[in-house]
Amino acid sequence: MTDSSHNVFNRREFIHGALAGAAFATLPISAFSSSALSPDDPGIQSVLSQIPKMHDENVKRLQDWIALPSIAAENRNYPQGPEYMAQLARDAGFANVEIVPTSGKPGVFGILDADAATTVGIYFMYDVKQFDPSEWSSPPLEGRIVDKEGLGRICVGRGAVNQKGPETAFLGALHAFKAAGKKLPVNLALVCEGEEEIGSTHFPEVIRQPRITAALKKCMGVFMPEAGQDADGGIQISLGAKGVVELELVSSGERWGRGPKHDVHSSLEAQVDSPAWHLVQALNTLVESDGHTPAVAGFFDKAKPLTPAQMKMIQDVAARRSEATVKQQLGVEHWVHDTNWLESLVLLESKPTINIEGLVGGYTGPGGKTILPHRAVAKIDMRLVPDMTAAGTLALLREHLAKHGFGDIEVNMTGGYDPTQTSQDSKLIKAQMATYRKLGQDPVLWPRSAGSWPGYIFTSEPLNLPAGHFGLGHGTGAHAPNEYYLIDSTNAKVGGIDAAVGSFVEYLYALA
């Protein structure tokens, strides 16, 4: 699932914050002063007071975790990755923590029983994206602390914001409860996976374990920690996420029965067919002549229109967020079809897409090699809106290729899942709104993230739970070089790691 180097356009959120919220008094901890506390939760102050004392410990925990990257696509750091995740959970107070085998990379499961009336599900990913150290300004596994103008001190490293920074902040909240000698106001059921970055292929095997399904059925909802603020401090609450299908289209002389079965000299283009051109022609049939609109028959049939309430959310965001700033961050000058700002956001929220992530074939090194390659590959992702399904959309693509004379092209799905949607009236979302407002923020609702996460596994049968993301803090660069997470903020509107830890403490009380 693709992302730009800005957190407002990363994998899960197109716009994390539609408006800079009201300024905190000072950060990182006075935002959680007694004036912000619920009068019926006298123990919360003692928990919050531990956070500044644990600042260095939390930062080191993040740096140590960054130093151990689990990368499913490269089969890197397994079983070390899940073992490390399991130990982090045990250290934070989870009991009966277990590594859950799957047909792919293992999951991790644990329970924190606080003898509370309410149980909340927590979703973690312990894997990260690949990286090229030559593209980074500091080593991607070092977690170096550097200054960033206008923000403060940041931690730079692969996984810093996606998702080890926010998850470290959540673990820091649990350590603060332990340090204060206070029980959590809710019970927690933790589920973790190590394949989120390749489409959560085997995560359903974790959730469908009977004991894990039973534990999650006791939950009032599930959330994933996030760094939810943009660089101006704004907060946005996404009520869902698009689904995704990640796949490869492979054109080869062997399977096609035309062209060479191994690379040959390019002069033979006059004599033999080209599997690379065959792939290009196939790709061209997937979109209309505008080079953008999906042309696969039936692709839009199950796409659910936006409701009036969702349209109102988009209108509110369009009116309150700077179009010029977004264009500058993206490095674009025009929206597709030269639509206006509002129309572009409506498309973002309502339109399913077919995207080319990458094209690989033949020789791509220095100079020329004058070959006719026998094989070419296109990496594709398709983003889905309710009520589309990953399986149904994949079937439509296969039928389309066969109908247009490209049935020989291999269609290899590498990961993906259905869209997800959660009601704004759920207690999970209402608690988010209440917590952000208590902390001086002005959150806005957003129909769904244009990116994707496997929330469908929680919102669909048999669990049917509300699911979403929560957390103060800021970071950006998911999947890109110089990914970072804000540690010490110099901007009164943006929370550093201590503010993020404190927001999770507040949220757990709000969920109780």
Secondary structure, 3 states (H helix, E strand, C coil): CCCCCCHHHCCCCCCCCCCCCCCCCCCCCHHHCHHHCCCCCCCHHHHHCCCHHHHHHHHHHHHHHHCCCEEHHHCECCCHHHHHHHHHHHHCCCEEEEEECCCCCCEEEEEECCCCCCEEEEEEECECCCCCHHHCCCCCCCCEEEEECCCEEEEECCCHHHHHHHHHHHHHHHHHHHHHCCCCCCEEEEEEECCHHHCCCCHHHHHCCHHHHHHHHCCCCEEEECCCECCCCCEEEECEECEEEEEEEEEEHHHHCCCCCCCEEHHHHHCCCCHHHHHHHHHHCCECCCCCCECCCCCCCCCCCCCHHHHHHHHHHHHHCCHHHHHHHHCCCCCHHHCCHHHHHHHHHHCCEEEEEEEEECCCCCCCCCEECCEEEEEEEEEECCCCCHHHHHHHHHHHHHHCCCCCCEEEEEEEECCEECCCCCHHHHHHHHHHHHCCCCCEEECCECCCCCCHHHHCCCCCCCEEEECCCCEECCCCCCCEEEEEECCCCCCCHHHHHHHHHHHHHHHC
